[in-house]
C-alpha cells in the first residue's frame, strides 16, 4: 500500500509538471508522461510477481494446466501494455496511432487466446457426440 501511494503521488506530480511544461515545451511534457508511465510499470513488478505466484498456486490447486494460465496472463499483459502505449499516443496528440495500437493489441490478444478457443470447441464437440 505505501508503494501505491508513492506511485500515485509521483503520477500526480508528473502530471502537474507536464501541464506546466506543456505550454513552453510540449516535447518535454511528453517525455515526462513517458517517464511517469515507466516508473509506474517498474513499481508494479513486485506486486505483479506476488499476484503471479498466487495465481500459480490457485491454478495448481484447481488442476489448470500451466499452458492455459500462460495464455491468460499473456492476454492480460497484452491488454495492459496496449492501453499504456495507446494512452501515451493520445497524450502526444496521435489519436490515429492510438487507435491502431488498440486494434493491433485486440487482434494480438485474440491470436494468443486461439488455443483456448480450440479447447472450448473440442470440449463442446465431445459433449455433442
N, C-alpha and C positions, 0 to 999 in steps of 0.2 A: 504493500500500500504506500509506503513512503516513496518508493521508486516511481509509482504512478504520479504522485503529487509533484515530484521533481520534473517529470516529463511534461506534465500539464503546465507547470509554471514556465518551463523553457519554451513550450509551444506558444503560450500567451505572450511571453516576452519577445520571441522571434516574430510573431505576427505583428505585434505593435511596432517593432523595429522595422519590419518590412513595409508597413504602411507609411512610416516616417520617411524612409529611404526612397520609396517608390516615386515620390514627386520629383526628386532630383536625379535619381539613378535607377531606372526600372530593372536594369540587368542585375544590379546588386540585390535588389529586392527578390528576384527570382532565385539567386544563389542562396540567400538567407532561407527562403522557403525550402529549398532542396536540402540544405544543411539541417534544418529542424526535422525534416522527414527522415533523414538518415539517422539522426540522433534518436528519434523515437523508435525506429526499427532496431537499432543496436541495443537500446534499452530493453526491448521486448524479448530478446533472445533468451534471457534467463527464465522469464516467465513461460515462454513458449516451450522450453526444454522440460519444465515441470509438467506442463499440460500434456506434452507428448508422452512423457513417462507414464502419466496416469492413464492416458488413452491406450497405451500398450498393455497395461495391466488389465484394464476393462476388456480389451479385445481378447486377450489370452483367457480370461475367465469365461467369456462368452463363446469361446471357440471360433472367433472370427479370424480368418487367415491374415497373416501379415501383408500379403499382396493386396487384399481388399482394403485394409487400413491405409496402406501406402497410397492407393488410388484416391481415397477420400482426402487424405492430407495434402496430396499434390493438387487436387482440385481446389481445396481451401487456400493453399498458397498462391495458386494462380489468381484466384479471386482477389486476395488481399493485395498482391503486387500490382495487378491490373488497376485496381481502384486507386492505389497510391500514385502510380505513374499518370493515370488519366487526370487526377487532380492537379498534379504538377503541370501537365499540359494546359489545363484550363487556367491555372494561375498565370501562365505565361501568355495567355490570350489565344491559345491554339486549340479552340474548341473542336475543329475538324480532326486534328491529330488525336485529341482525347477520344472522340467517337471511334476512330479507327482502332485505337488501343483497346477500348472497351469491346468492340466487335471481335477483334482477334483474341482477346482474353476469353470471351464466351465460347468461341469456336474451339480454342485450345482446351478449355475445361471439358467440353463435350467429348473431344477426341480422347482425352486422358481417361474419361469415365466410360468409354465404349466397352471395355471388358466387363464392367458391372452390368451394363445393359444386356450384353450377351449372356451373362449368367442368369439374369432375370428371365430372359426369353427361353433359355434352356429349362429353367425350373417350370415355367408355365407350360412349355411343350411336354415335359414329362408328366405333369399333372393331367393334361388333356388326353394322354394316351392310356 
